[in-house]
Amino acid sequence: MKRTIIALTTLLTLMLSACDNGGDCKIYNTSYYRTLFRSIDAATAKEVPYTFPLEVDVRLVVNGTDSLVFNNMTADSELALPMCYTQECDTLLLQFGTAATDTLFVEHTNIPYFISMDCGTGMYHNITALRHTSNFIDSAVIVYPFINFDANENIKLYIAE
């Protein structure tokens, strides 16, 4: 009886583990770029995380249509957004409360790579240039241009105080 239970448990374990396809393809297909918001402390002249005094709405424009990505972001000093694999320029709209909107243009090249037969192709990106309006954004810097699935800091946006 004991051997039968062990054999059935082993068989059931092997059958259930055979159903796993090895992971979630969505995790391996989407790469995100990290944007950190910073300002310069006037007293120390050092870079500090920027905390928004106003609510910020963040919209991502893809193929001429904008989509609300974050609504009423207040305390965060960092964004992680997916890169568009059908275009070579991402447009990010940042609306600071009821005040003016700033636009960030992230130009990039798309680098396809093969993941597996089940998951197909994924996309890495390489940031080539940044442009922005200057209502609140003082400057934008590419910190690490290559975007894959690592949690690297890719862009710093300096907000004018």
C-alpha positions as CSV (number, residue, x, y, z in Angstrom):
1,M,0.0,0.0,0.0
2,K,2.8,2.4,0.9
3,R,4.6,1.7,-2.4
4,T,1.4,2.3,-4.3
5,I,0.9,5.7,-2.7
6,I,4.6,6.7,-3.4
7,A,4.3,5.5,-7.0
8,L,1.0,7.4,-7.6
9,T,2.5,10.6,-6.0
10,T,5.6,10.3,-8.2
11,L,3.5,9.7,-11.3
12,L,1.1,12.6,-10.5
13,T,4.1,14.9,-9.9
14,L,5.7,14.0,-13.2
15,M,2.4,14.5,-15.1
16,L,1.8,17.9,-13.6
17,S,5.3,19.1,-14.2
18,A,5.1,18.1,-17.9
19,C,2.2,20.6,-18.3
20,D,4.4,23.6,-17.6
21,N,5.6,25.4,-20.7
22,G,8.6,26.8,-19.0
23,G,7.4,30.3,-18.1
24,D,5.2,33.2,-18.9
25,C,5.9,34.5,-22.4
26,K,4.6,38.0,-21.6
27,I,7.3,38.4,-19.0
28,Y,10.0,37.6,-21.6
29,N,8.4,39.6,-24.4
30,T,8.1,43.1,-22.8
31,S,11.0,45.3,-21.9
32,Y,10.6,48.4,-19.8
33,Y,12.6,51.5,-19.6
34,R,13.0,53.1,-16.2
35,T,12.8,56.9,-15.9
36,L,13.9,58.5,-12.7
37,F,12.8,62.0,-11.7
38,R,15.5,64.1,-10.1
39,S,16.1,67.7,-9.0
40,I,19.1,69.5,-7.6
41,D,19.0,70.5,-4.0
42,A,19.8,74.3,-3.8
43,A,21.4,74.0,-0.4
44,T,23.8,71.1,-1.1
45,A,23.9,71.3,-4.9
46,K,23.4,67.5,-4.9
47,E,21.0,65.4,-7.0
48,V,18.0,64.2,-5.0
49,P,14.8,62.2,-5.9
50,Y,12.1,64.6,-7.0
51,T,8.7,64.2,-5.2
52,F,5.9,65.8,-7.1
53,P,4.0,68.5,-5.2
54,L,1.1,68.2,-7.7
55,E,-0.7,65.2,-9.1
56,V,0.9,64.0,-12.3
57,D,-0.9,62.2,-15.1
58,V,1.3,60.2,-17.4
59,R,0.1,59.3,-21.0
60,L,1.9,57.2,-23.5
61,V,1.2,58.0,-27.2
62,V,1.3,55.1,-29.6
63,N,0.4,55.4,-33.2
64,G,-1.3,58.7,-32.6
65,T,-3.5,57.5,-29.8
66,D,-2.7,58.4,-26.2
67,S,-3.3,56.0,-23.3
68,L,-3.4,57.0,-19.7
69,V,-0.6,55.0,-18.0
70,F,-0.5,56.5,-14.5
71,N,-3.4,58.6,-13.1
72,N,-2.6,61.0,-10.2
73,M,0.9,59.9,-9.5
74,T,2.1,61.9,-6.5
75,A,4.9,60.4,-4.5
76,D,6.8,58.3,-7.1
77,S,10.1,59.5,-8.4
78,E,10.4,56.7,-10.9
79,L,8.4,55.3,-13.8
80,A,8.8,51.9,-15.6
81,L,7.1,52.0,-19.0
82,P,7.1,49.5,-21.9
83,M,8.8,50.4,-25.1
84,C,6.9,50.5,-28.3
85,Y,8.2,47.8,-30.8
86,T,6.2,49.2,-33.8
87,Q,7.8,52.7,-33.8
88,E,11.2,54.1,-33.2
89,C,10.1,57.1,-31.1
90,D,8.0,56.9,-27.9
91,T,6.1,60.0,-26.9
92,L,5.4,60.5,-23.2
93,L,3.0,63.2,-22.0
94,L,3.4,64.4,-18.4
95,Q,0.7,66.7,-17.1
96,F,1.4,68.4,-13.8
97,G,-1.9,68.9,-12.1
98,T,-3.9,71.5,-14.0
99,A,-0.7,73.2,-15.2
100,A,1.1,72.8,-18.5
101,T,2.0,69.5,-20.0
102,D,5.6,68.4,-20.8
103,T,6.4,66.0,-23.6
104,L,9.3,63.6,-23.7
105,F,10.3,62.0,-27.0
106,V,12.4,58.8,-26.6
107,E,14.0,57.8,-29.9
108,H,15.2,54.2,-30.0
109,T,16.1,51.4,-32.3
110,N,14.3,48.0,-32.0
111,I,16.4,44.9,-31.7
112,P,14.4,41.7,-32.2
113,Y,15.7,38.4,-30.7
114,F,14.4,34.9,-30.6
115,I,13.1,33.7,-27.2
116,S,11.7,30.2,-28.0
117,M,9.3,28.3,-30.2
118,D,6.5,28.9,-27.6
119,C,7.2,32.5,-26.9
120,G,8.4,33.6,-30.4
121,T,10.3,36.8,-30.7
122,G,11.0,39.5,-28.1
123,M,12.4,43.0,-28.5
124,Y,15.3,44.8,-26.9
125,H,15.7,48.5,-27.5
126,N,18.6,51.0,-27.6
127,I,17.8,54.7,-26.8
128,T,19.5,56.9,-29.4
129,A,18.2,60.4,-28.4
130,L,15.9,62.3,-26.1
131,R,14.0,65.5,-26.8
132,H,11.6,67.3,-24.5
133,T,9.6,70.4,-23.9
134,S,10.6,72.6,-21.0
135,N,7.6,73.6,-19.0
136,F,8.7,71.6,-15.9
137,I,11.5,69.4,-17.3
138,D,14.8,71.1,-17.0
139,S,16.9,68.5,-18.8
140,A,16.9,64.8,-19.8
141,V,19.9,62.4,-19.7
142,I,20.3,58.9,-21.1
143,V,22.0,57.0,-18.3
144,Y,21.9,53.5,-19.8
145,P,20.7,53.3,-23.4
146,F,20.3,49.5,-23.7
147,I,16.9,48.3,-22.6
148,N,16.3,44.6,-21.9
149,F,14.7,42.9,-19.0
150,D,17.1,44.1,-16.3
151,A,16.0,46.8,-13.9
152,N,18.6,49.4,-15.1
153,E,18.1,53.1,-14.7
154,N,17.7,54.3,-18.3
155,I,16.7,57.9,-18.3
156,K,17.0,60.8,-15.7
157,L,14.6,63.7,-16.0
158,Y,15.6,66.7,-14.0
159,I,12.6,68.8,-12.9
160,A,13.0,72.5,-12.5
161,E,12.2,73.7,-9.0
